[in-house]
């Protein structure tokens, strides 16, 4: 796993936290929820290839 991926995930987390707090204090909780959901989908789209390669390595390790 690349270290830049970890930094990108951390940056998205910090940015989303700040934006969600701003949206909640302005009374737009539904937008805050949608922003959190969009950030989760974005981060999962970055991580899925690594999870797939992990499962492939485990499969070849146990020769299933």
Backbone torsions as a table, in degrees:
resi	resn	phi	psi	omega
1	UNK	NA	137.4	-178.6
2	UNK	-79.9	145.5	179.2
3	UNK	-69.4	-28.0	179.4
4	UNK	-66.3	-30.9	177.1
5	UNK	-64.7	-41.0	178.9
6	UNK	-64.3	-40.2	178.1
7	UNK	-67.2	-37.5	177.7
8	UNK	-65.5	-41.4	178.9
9	UNK	-63.9	-42.0	178.2
10	UNK	-64.0	-40.8	179.3
11	UNK	-64.4	-42.4	177.5
12	UNK	-63.2	-41.1	179.2
13	UNK	-62.3	-44.5	179.2
14	UNK	-65.2	-45.8	-179.1
15	UNK	-63.7	-43.0	-179.9
16	UNK	-66.9	-38.6	177.9
17	UNK	-61.0	-45.5	179.4
18	UNK	-64.5	-46.5	-178.8
19	UNK	-65.8	-36.9	178.2
20	UNK	-65.4	-39.4	178.1
21	UNK	-65.1	-40.5	178.2
22	UNK	-64.2	-43.6	-179.6
23	UNK	-66.9	-38.6	179.4
24	UNK	-66.6	-39.1	-179.8
25	UNK	-72.8	-21.7	177.4
26	UNK	-90.9	1.9	175.6
27	UNK	87.6	15.9	-179.2
28	UNK	-112.6	65.2	-176.7
29	UNK	-67.5	-30.8	180.0
30	UNK	-67.3	-35.5	176.4
31	UNK	-70.5	-33.4	176.9
32	UNK	-63.1	-42.9	177.9
33	UNK	-63.9	-43.8	-179.9
34	UNK	-65.7	-36.0	177.1
35	UNK	-65.0	-42.9	177.9
36	UNK	-62.5	-41.8	179.2
37	UNK	-65.0	-42.0	178.6
38	UNK	-64.8	-39.3	178.2
39	UNK	-66.4	-39.0	177.6
40	UNK	-62.6	-43.8	178.9
41	UNK	-64.0	-40.0	178.7
42	UNK	-62.3	-48.1	-178.7
43	UNK	-67.0	-38.8	177.4
44	UNK	-64.4	-35.4	177.8
45	UNK	-67.0	-26.4	175.9
46	UNK	-77.6	-32.0	-172.1
47	UNK	-89.7	-26.6	-174.7
48	UNK	-55.5	-42.6	178.0
49	UNK	-60.6	-35.1	178.7
50	UNK	-69.9	-38.5	177.5
51	UNK	-66.2	-39.7	178.5
52	UNK	-62.3	-43.8	179.4
53	UNK	-68.2	-32.7	175.5
54	UNK	-62.4	-45.7	178.6
55	UNK	-64.9	-35.8	176.2
56	UNK	-64.8	-40.9	178.8
57	UNK	-65.3	-41.0	178.3
58	UNK	-65.1	-39.3	179.2
59	UNK	-64.3	-43.3	178.5
60	UNK	-71.1	-28.9	178.2
61	UNK	-66.0	-42.8	-179.4
62	UNK	-95.2	0.2	178.5
63	UNK	50.4	55.0	179.1
64	UNK	-88.4	NA	NA
